[in-house]
Amino acid sequence: MTISAGKITLGHRTPKGWFTDAVYSNATLVAGSDYTLGVNLKGTTVSVLLNNQLVLSKSYNALVTDGSFGLFSRSGITSFDTVTFKSDDPTLTSTAFLLASAPAQGVKSGVALSADALMPIVNEAVNRWTLALGVTEVAALDGIAVVAADLPEGMLGETFGATILIDIDAAGNGWFIDATPSDDVEFNRGLTSQLLAPASSVAFGDMDLLTVVMHEMGHVLGFEDLDPYENPYNLMSSTLDTSTRSVIMEGIDSSLVDTTTTVWPFLEINKELSTEPFGGLLDLLQNKRIAHSTLR
């Protein structure tokens, strides 16, 4: 959509450059005005709507729904008030997300979460899941994409299939981005799998990025969200407090693991449950996955 030229252009891009397929001209298009622009892709056809009226349509010789999707602006200043993506693709119908346990007390200022800041946290989250479950069980994490995004109010992270979105500012709370993610020295270890940052800690008052990334990876691995009232200390609890880190506990005595109840205080990892590496543990995890079936 080129306001200055009064036109909407439909085209495609190849390694050779941009190509124009159809143009809709309207001299009444004015800069600074709000417009509702819609693009429908179905089969081999692309349709463009302006203010809910069809203005362009083009049929191609191949499917137009077999690639990626996105939104961008070229050589101009553009604002998007609302962006909605709809699809009947079954791989996108199941999503899971993690919420802040309470609204932020004033939005904290700071640098938005970047890909460079995410990378070491993502690597450590994979390491922790691998240590807990074994290389084979975490193979699904090999193909994931973890991306910083501006999520809806109150949302810390969201998972679509193998894509994990992490809010850029932790729902206004600010992120604790651990400079040494392989240890938990910024937190005090209690009797549960939930660690709390004291007031003197650099992690105090912020949302722990590592916990959120591990939680969302749990969805990729098949674990479901748990009721935060019944399971407040579980890594897969659907809400998270500031100053808090949830961990996957190791070395828990088997007598502490009650396999007869669906209330599991945290992911208790015991490598001695079976003479085969992780064998009995995986059976236990599978039982718990079945017991908790509410995925959000």
N, C-alpha and C positions, 0 to 999 in steps of 0.2 A: 504494500500500500504506500504510494508516494503522494503525499498531500500536496506538495508544491507543484506537481505536474497534474494533479487532479485525476489520478488513475490508480487502478488496482491491477497488478500484474501477476499472472499465474505462470510459473515456469519450473525449470528443473536445473540441476547442476551435475556435471560430469567432470572428470579430470581435465577436460578441455575448457571448462569455464561455465558461465551461466547462460541459459537459453530461455527465451521468452516463448510461451506456448499460446497465451491468450491475454488480451488487455481489455479492461472495462474503463471507459473514460467518463468522468463526471466533474464538470467544472464547478459544481457547488461544494465540493469537498474543501473544508476550511481548516487551516492549522489552528490548534487550540481548542477544537471541538471534540466531543466524545463520540465515538462510533463503536458499534458492536460488530465485530468481524468474526465470521465463522468459516471454518474449512472442514468439509466432510470428505473423508476418504473411504471408499467402499469398492472392493474388487479392483477394477481397472479405471475407476472414475474418480475425479476430483471435482468437487463443487465448492464455490465460494459464495458466501452470503454476506451482505452488507445491511446492517440493521434488520436482520431476519428476512431479507429479500434476496432471492437467487440472482446473482449478477454474472457469474461465470461458471462454465462447466467444461471439462475436457476429459476425453477418454484416451487411455494409453494402451500400449500393446503388451503391458505386463502389470502384475499386481502393484498397487501403490501403497500397500499396507504391510510390506515385508521388511521395513527398515526401522530406523530410529525416528523419534519425534523430538521437537524442541521449539524454542521461540527465541528470536533475536532481532536486533535493530541495526541497520547499516547506515552509516553516514548521516546521522540525525539524532535528535533527542526525542525519545519516545517514553511514554508512561503507560503501564498496563494496570488498571484498577483491579480487574478480576480475570483470572485465567482458569478455564475449566477444560479438563480432558476427560472424554467419555469413550468407553470401549466395551465391546462384548467379548473381548479376548479372554478366554477362561484362565489364562496364566496371570491376568491382572485383577481378577475378581476377588482374590483373597489378600487382604492387607493386615498388617499388625503394627501397633504403635505403642509408644511409651509416653505417659503424661507426667508433667510435674505434679507433685502431690498438692500444691497450693499455688495460687497466682503469685507472680513475682511482686515483691514490694518495691515497685519503681524499677524501670528498665535500666540496667547497668550499661554505662558507656564502655566502649572498648572496640578492639579490632574484631571484625567478623571472622568466624572460623574459616580457615583456609585448608586447601588440600595438603600443603606441606605440614601443617599442624596435625592433621588427621593421620598421616601416614604412620608415624611410630606408634600411635595409639591403636590403630587397626592391627599392626603387626603384633603388638603385645596381646591384644584380645585373641587373635588366632593362636598365639603361643599358649595362652591359658586354657583355651578350649582343647587344644591338642594334648596338653599334659593331662587334662581331666579325662578325655574320652579315647585318645589314641588317634593316630594318623588316619586310619581307615574311616572312622566315624565322622571325621570333620572334613572329608573330601569335598563336601558341598561348598565349603568356604573358599575353595580355590578359584571359583569363577565369579565371586561376588564383586559388586561395585559399591563403594561407600562414598557418598557425595554430600557436601554441605548444601543446604537449601533453606529457604525461608518458609518454615512450616506454619500451619495455622496456630492460633493462640493456644498456649498451654501445652503444645506438643514438643517433645524432646527428640524423638526419633520415629521413623516409620519404615516399614519393610514391604516392598512389592516383589514377591518372588525372590530373586537373587540380587535385588537392588535395595540398598539401605540408604535412607535419607536422614541426615542429622541436622537439627536446627542450627542456624548460624549463630544464635546468641543464647541458646539453652532456655528458650521461652522467656527471655528477658532477665533470666537469673545470672547469666554469665557462666562461662565454662571454666572448670579447673582442668587445664591441660597439663598433665603430669610430665615434668621434665625427665623423670626417672620412672617410667611406667612399670618396670619390672619389679619394683618393690612397693610397699604400702606404708612407707615411713611417715607419710603425712597424716596417717589415720591411727586411731587407737583401736586395738583389737579387743572385742568384747566376747560374750558367750555365744553369739550368733554369727552368721556369715556376713553380717553387716558391720562395717567399720565406720567409726565416726571421727571427723576431723575436729580437734580441739580449737578453741578460739585463737590460739597462737599459731595455728597452721596456715600455710598459704592456700590450703584447700577449703578453709572455713568460709561458709556463705555462698559457695559456688556449686554448680552441678558438676558431678564427676563425669567427664567425657568417657573414660574407660568403661565405667559401669554401663553407660547407655549403649556404647558400641557392642559390648559383650551381650547385653540383653537382646539387641536386635539380631546379632548373630545367632542367638539361641532360637529365634524364629526360623531362620534359614535352616537350622539343624533339626527343626521339627518340634521344638518345645513351645508350649502355649503360654499366653498371659495368665497370671494367677490373680485371684481376688486379693487386693492389698490389705483387706481387713483380716482375712483368714491366713494370709501368708505375707506378713509385712516385711520379713527379712529375706525373702527369696529373691534371687537374681531376676527371676521371671515375674515378679510382682509388677502389675501394670502401672504403678506410680513410683516416683522416686523423690526423696527429700534432698535439699541442699546439704552440703557437708557430709555426704554419705557415699560410701563405696560398698558395693556388694561383690562378693567373691565366690568362686567355686571352691568349696572346701575340700581338702584332701586329708587322708589319714584318719577319717572318722571311724570310731569303733563300730563294728557291725551291729552291736546290741542297741545302738542309738537309732538305727534305721528301722522304722516300723513300716513294713510293706503291706499291712492290712488296712491302712487309712490313706485317704487321698489328701490329707493335710500334711504336706511335707515342708518343714520350715525353710529349707534351702536345698540346693543341689548337693547332697552329701556324697562325696566321692571317696570310696574305700577300695584301694587297689588289692586288698586281701580277700575280697568277696569270692574269688575263684582261683583255682590253681592255674587256669589259663589266663593270660594277660587280659584284663578288662572284661572277661567273659561274663561273670556274674553281675558285674556292674552294669553292663549294657542291658542285660535282662531286666534289672531293676529299673533302669532309666526307661526302657520300653514300657514297663508296667505303669510308670508314672505319667508317661506321655498320654497313654490311653485314659488314665484316670482324670486328667485335666483336659477338657475339650473346648473351652471357651477361648477362641483366638480373636484378639482385637488388634 
